[in-house]
């Protein structure tokens, strides 16, 4: 659990070679990079658009829970961030 507590205090940012953009044709958020594009599902888009390099993961989760009137999103957000970091989309 202490590992999760440490992760909640990090301030992730979108990796420099990626740019988040709403793609009207796709009706979704996408990550653009020199070799192509990653189409994000709704949840991933909501998380990614809140990653600004200033907000902690804990603040990001709180913002999502408020926006969607939900609780218990921590494990889902952390799981997504694990994937995003492994893919190189996000820097911790």
Secondary structure as UniProt FT lines:
FT   HELIX           2..8
FT   STRAND          13..14
FT   TURN            16..17
FT   STRAND          19..23
FT   TURN            24..27
FT   STRAND          28..33
FT   TURN            34..35
FT   STRAND          36..39
FT   HELIX           42..48
FT   TURN            49..50
FT   HELIX           57..67
FT   TURN            68..69
FT   HELIX           74..87
FT   STRAND          90..91
//
